[in-house]
Amino acid sequence: MLETLTLGARPEGRTALAARWIVAHANGGHRLLENGEIVLEGDRILYVGRRFPGDVARRFDLGEVLVSPGFIDLDALSDLDTTVLGVDCGPAWAKGRVWPQSYVDRGPYEMYTPDELAFQKRFAFAQLLCNGITSALPIASLFYREWGETVAEFDAAAEAAGELGLRVWLGPAYRSGGMVCVAPGVLEPRFDEARGLCGLADAVAFVRAQAGRFGGLVQGMLAPDRVETCTQALLTRTMDAARDLDVPVRLHMAQGVMERETVARLHGTTAPVWMAGFGALTDRLIAPHAVQATDADLVLYAEHGVTVAHCPLVFARSGAALNSLAKLRRLGIRVGMGTDTAPPDMVLNMAIGVMAARMMGDSLDATAPEHLFDAATIGGADALRRPDLGRLMPGAKADIAVFDMADPLIAPRIDPVRTLILGATGRVTRAVFVDGRLSMREGQVAGLDMASARARAQTQFDGLVARYPDRTWGHPPVGAIFPPAYPAMGGTD
């Protein structure tokens, strides 16, 4: 499939892709085109329909595939995932997810080298492409960082995105504070507002320097870390800067019990109500995850045009879910999708999203596979104010994912969109074009050997895990922090 094209390059002239199914866009929504053709020219889609009547430089018959808009990941992992460590190992304060006072006293430090930070983003970006994700807003943990993310690592991230061929919105995460464990189960917020404002200034400078690079593949965003780690001054200035730069803001809120309790203690209300009170809820705001949002919070989201980045998998692992997708849609809240964990499998997230919504009481019609598909394409594009993304139609950017619908492990096949989503795996992604460039083919991306990168990622992650005792209350050994699922077999077993 597409073997004559150069991986990592945009083909010269017009390229026609014939497929059994194409998710085309017409009359304001997706439409399923059977036995159709899509023609790419440069960075754009020239034609979607039956066989193209004009001249083309090359034509590929892709066979039994679904050609789809590339997915848009509003909360894309750019990390070697640490959340998976804590799914079955809690509570968070005892498992290195909250800094203990002793670690603060000795001085937090960077647990990865600059080279390791650059590598993990490059590897994560490649994984996104392998899962049909063509646009991404990266997210990483700050638990193992000295404080926030750095401009230097995001300069490297911009280079990685440009070289691999991933469309990204980048901005180093910053914060004014963090939670500290002062006794078993006792957490206190600590703030350094000046440090947070310096982080914002660095992020603004980064956006000004990097936005528009690589033919527009790299754009900017502002990414204050979590609402409970931000002050009013930091958020107010963030929103002012976002308006001046014309960029989105992503801020995690209404996502967890610790946040809810901390914000209530600090501000006497919920995070959305608090932010609405000083004008920080706007249609620029992308807010993962809303699983703790009250009805009043959701009304505020609807009134102010806030987008919810829905990341079902990472919450379903611990038994939590958005309540509910149908409710958000009824209120008119824009919903996009995110992965926020490893694997960054958007198809799996859509499948979990359907299942979780129905477990929360949504009817079959109220939350269906196509609603999640819309969120992963149109919803994300609209949140980013990019009507040229998330849609396969003439004039749109040539951001395309190709899914194998003849895969022997996904059978029998019914409607291709439902089969893809309810089959619950993006591992049938066979090719990805971004901006007209072939960025991924059969699990390979240009400039990165995925097998050796996987081995390096494991070694790097193992080194991070070995340092978990430094930032865990009481400094227990790794084996006590993350015990195995089964006890080790001994000589007498």
Beta strands, then each sheet from edge to edge (+ up, - down):
strand 1: 14-26
strand 2: 29-41
strand 3: 44-49
strand 4: 58-61
strand 5: 65-69
strand 6: 71-77
strand 7: 99-100
strand 8: 133-139
strand 9: 167-170
strand 10: 177-183
strand 11: 186-191
strand 12: 218-220
strand 13: 249-250
strand 14: 285-287
strand 15: 307-310
strand 16: 334-337
strand 17: 400-404
strand 18: 429-434
strand 19: 437-441
strand 20: 444-445
sheet 1: 3+ 2- 1+ 4+
sheet 2: 3+ 2- 1+ 5+ 17- 18+ 19- 20+
sheet 3: 6+ 8+ 9+ 12+
sheet 4: 7+ 10+ 11-
sheet 5: 13+ 14+ 15+ 16+
end
